[in-house]
Amino acid sequence: MDSPEGATIRSEQKFRKFLKSLIRKQPRDLLLVIGTGVSAAVAPGIPALCSWRSCIEAVLGAAEQLEVLHPGDVAEFRKKVIKERDLLVVAHDLIRKMSPRTGDTKPNFFQDCLMEVFDNLEQHIQNPVVLQSILRLMERGTMVLTTNYDNLLEIFGQQQGKPMESLDLKDKDKVLQWARGHVKYGVLHIHGLYTDPCGMVLDPSGYKDVTQDPEVMEVLQNLYRTKSFLFLGCGETLRDQIFQALFLYTVKNKVDLEHYMLVLKENEDHFFKLQADMLLHGIKVVSYGDCFQQFPEYVQDLTAQICKQKSPDADRVDSTTLLGTSCVDCAKRKLGESSTDSPKRVKQPDNGIPTLE
């Protein structure tokens, strides 16, 4: 039976209005950008999924337990986590500390720590509502990229029988296929995936091969120009240097674009300032509520609204209707030309089955 709190949340969500410009989008015109908030809603039992701060703290804890980082370095990084505002910088510093000086991404302790932190993810899926909504949109052509290292969406999708694929920026051919809409159930991890050390982007310099490839950059930037990005659970994404390099700072005239970001409205002044600032990037900031528990229901209801929109191809009529009246007349004339001059007469035989004479 529903708790009073849950009933209240659903009641508030039921009467919440959605931006018409968003719910009238066709699913194939959207590209979802998934951040840590999605993982936090799906698997609240794993603190490392809740935020970049929690992820760094969990990695530091694993590094300490596995003894792959000097205790003095662990203590220093813990101080940085408390003091530093830009946690992505701290994350990149930590990654470099735990990786070879040569910059080779293959052998590194950071990936071992992530595997320790994200062990047995499938057992921690408690609230799949958001993932179900994302899959529903993907079925209808919505593309998905994520800044997360985890693969919760792919795990859940495979459980539902979907041919999910995890992609990373180092596989150029796959990235091009995905960007051109040829990988329906592909999830592009722009930081890579914790299970694949070769594909992980361990610091900002790790994406230089991508940004220097004009073909890849063109198809990715074209997505930002032609799709409406919908940011889900993204608190730090717009400050992410990789995301900035791929989309934000490389596409001109962003104010003419129409993207969307769902955020928690804790502080009214901060919320409306964020709205004004993000419009300069062509991003409409939308509140899903004033508590995080409202996030899954909001995404579910928003998805239902979007999927209710009728596709332009849904009412496809037969070919004669598409061709128009004049072409129907042409078809009739051709039919007449192919038949004899005298019309065929229907003969009713003794067995009751009509035939043409």
N, C-alpha and C positions, 0 to 999 in steps of 0.2 A: 504493500500500500504506500502511496506517495506520502512523504513527510510534508508538514505544513510549509516548511521553507521551500521545498521543491515545487509545491503547488503555487506558492506566491511567485516564484521565478517564472514559471510557465504562464501564469496569469499576466505578468508584466510583459513577457515576450509576445503574448498573443495579440496585444493591442499596440505593440510597437510599430511605428511606421518605418518603411524602408524607402530609400531614395529611388524614385522612379527611374532615373537614369541608370541605376545599377540593376534593378530587378528586370528591366526590359532588355538587358544584354542577352544575346544568345550564348549558351555555354561555350561554343567554339570560339567566341570572341574574347573569352577570358583566359588569363594566365594566373594561376594561383602561386603566390610566393609564401612558402610555409616557414615559419620561425619557431622558436623554442616554445611559444605559447601553445601551439598545437600538441607538441609532445607532452607538455606539462598537463594538459587537459586529459590526454589519453592515458598516460601512465604516471599518475601523481605519486606513486610509490618509489619512483626513481628521482631523487633530488637533482641529479646531474642534468635532467631534461628540462628543469624549470626555468633556467636562465643561464646566461654566460657566466655569471658569478658562481652559481651553483655548480656548473660544469667544471670551472677552473678549480674550485675547492675540492670537488670529488677527484679530479685528476691528481691534485697535490696529495690528497689522502692515499690514493693508490700508489703514487710514486714513493711515498714514505713507507708504505707497507711492503712494497716490492724492492725497496732500497735501490732505486734507480736514479735518485736525485739526492745530492748532499743535503743533510739536515739544515745547514746554514742557508742553502738556496730555497728550501721549502719554507723556512721562516720568513725569508725576504719576500718571496712571492705572496705569502699570506698577508703581509703588510701592504703590498701593492693592491691586492684585491680589495682591501678596506679603503685605501686612500684614492686609488686611481679611478677617475670618472670613465675613461674610455677603456672598458674591459677587453675589447678586441685587441688593443695594443698589448695588454698584459698576456692575453692568450697567445699571441704571436711570439712574444718574448719567451714564454714558457716552452712553446713548441721548438723554437730555435735552441734553447738550452738543452733540450732532451733529444736533439737530433745531431747528426755528424756535422762537423765544421765545414765540410765540403759542400753542404747544401743538398747532398743526395737524399732523396726522400724515402728510399727503400728501407734501410735498417734504422729504426728509431724507437725509443722507449715511449714516446708519446702515444703511439698507436697501441702499445701493450697496455698502457694505463687506461685508454679508452675501452679496450676490450674487457678489461677488468670491471670498469664502471658500467658498461652497457651489456653485461653478460645476461643471457636468457631474457632478452627483451619481450619475446612473445608471451612469457608468463606474467608480465606486468601490465598487459593491456586491460584496463578496468572500465574505461568509458569510451567505447569506439564510435560514439555519435558523430564526432567531427570527421573521423576517417570514413565513415559510411557516406557522409555528405560529399566529401572530396571524391570518392569513387563514383558516386552518382553523377557528378559533374564530368569526371574523366570519361565515363561511358558516353557522354554526349559531346565530347570533343575538347573539353577544357584541358589545357596544358599545366604542368606542375614543375616548379623548381623549388629547391630548399637550400637554406644555409646550414641546416642541421647535419650532424655527422651520423645520426641514427637512421635506421630504415624501418621505423614502425609502420609507415604507410605501406611499404612493399610487403612486409610480413602479413599485415592484415589483409591486403588485397589478394595475396596468394592463398590465404585461408578461405577467401570468398571465390576462389577459382579463377582469378584474373591473372593474365600473363604479365606480371609486373617486372619491370626492368629498372635497375639502378644505374645511372649514367654519371660520368664525371667529365670534367673539362679536358682531360688528357686524351680522351678517345675522340679525336676529331670527326671521324666518319659517323659515329653514333650521335654526336652533338649536332651535326648538320642534319642527319635524318630526323632527330627529335625536333629541331627548330623548324623544319619544313613540314612538321605534322605527320611524320611517317611512323612514329613510335607511340601508339595510342596510350599505352600504360607505362610510359617511361617517366621516371622522376630524376631530374637533373640536380645532382648535388654539387653546388659550385665550390664547396670546400672539400668535396670528396666524401668518402664513406669510411667509417671506422674499421670495417672488415677488410678494406683494401688499401694497404699502405702506399702502393704505387700510385693510386689515384688521388691521394690526399694532398690538398694545397696547404702546406704547412706554414707559409708566411706570405705576405703580399707579393713578393717577387715570384712566387710559384705560378702565377697566372700570366707571366710575361709572354710565354710562347703563344698563349691564346690571344692576348691583346695585340700581338704583332702579326697575327694571321688575319689579313684583310677579309678573307672569305668567311671565317668564323665570326669575326666582329660584325660584319655586315648583316648576317642572318640574325644574330642575337639582337643587334640594335634595331633591326626591322621589327622584331617582336615588340619592343618597347614603343615603337611608333604606331604599330597597327593593332596590337592587342590592348585590352584594358587589364592591367595588373591589379590583382586583388590580394593585398597583404593580410595574411592571417597569422596572428600570434607573433608579429614582428616588432620587437621593441628596439633592437639595435641594428636592424638590417640596413637602414639608410645611411648609417655611419660605417657600414662594412666596406672596407677598401676594395674588395673584390667586386661586390655588387656595384659600387660606384664606378669602377673602371669598366665593367661590362655594359652598364646601362645608364646610370644616373648622370655622370659627367661627360659622357661621350655622345649623347643624343641632344641635338639642338632643339630650340623652340619647345621645351618641355611644358611651358605654360599652356600650350595649345592641346596638350594631351589630356586624357581622362582616365586616371587610375584611382584606386580606392584603398583605404587602409582602415581596418577595424581596430579600435583601441578601447582600452578601459578608461572611463572618465572618472578619475579619482578626485581631481582638482579642476574646478570649472575654469579658472583663469588660465591654467596651463593647457587645458584642452582647447580652448578657443584660440590661444596663441599658436598652438601646434597646427590647428586648422588653417590659420592665415599663412603660416610659414610653408606648409606643404603645398598649398595652392600654387606657389611659385614653381614647384616641381611638377605641376599637373596632377597632384594627388589630392583627392577629396578624403578628409579624415572623418570617419563615422564612429560614433560611440555604440558599442554593443551593450552597455550598461555600466553600473557603478560598482559591480563586484565580478570577480573572475568566473564565479560559478554560472554566470549568465552566458558566457561565451559559447559553450557547445549548443545550447538551445537556439541562440541567435543564428549561428552558422547553419543549423538544421533548417530553421524557418526561412532563412535567406535562400538557401539552396532550393527549397520547395517552391519559393516564389519564382526563382530564375527558371527552374525546370518546367514551370507551368506555361512559360512563354511558348507560343507556337512557332515552330521552325518555319522559315519561308518555303522549305521543301515539303512541309507536312501535308499541304493541300494540293499536292501535285495532281493534275488532272490528266485525262488521257490525251494522246497525241493529237487527235483531231481538234480538241478544244484549244490546245496550245497553238495549233496552226492557224486557227481562225476560220470564220465562215467561208471565205473565198476558197481556202484550201480544202475544205470539206466538199465544196462543189466540184473542185478538181478531182478529188478522190472518187466522187460519184461518176464523173464523166469517164474516168479511166476504167471504172468497174463496168460501165455500160459498153465501152469500147471492147473490153475483153470478152463480153458475152455476145450472144447472137442477137440479131435485130429484134426478133420476136421474143416477148417475155416468156419465161418458163412458167408452165402451169402445174400446180400441185395436184397430183393424182392420189386419190384415196383408195388403196387396194383393199382386198378382202381381209387381210390380216390386221388392218387398222393402223399400220405404220405408213405415214405419208412419204411419197417420193416425188422427185422432179421428173417431168416428162421432157 
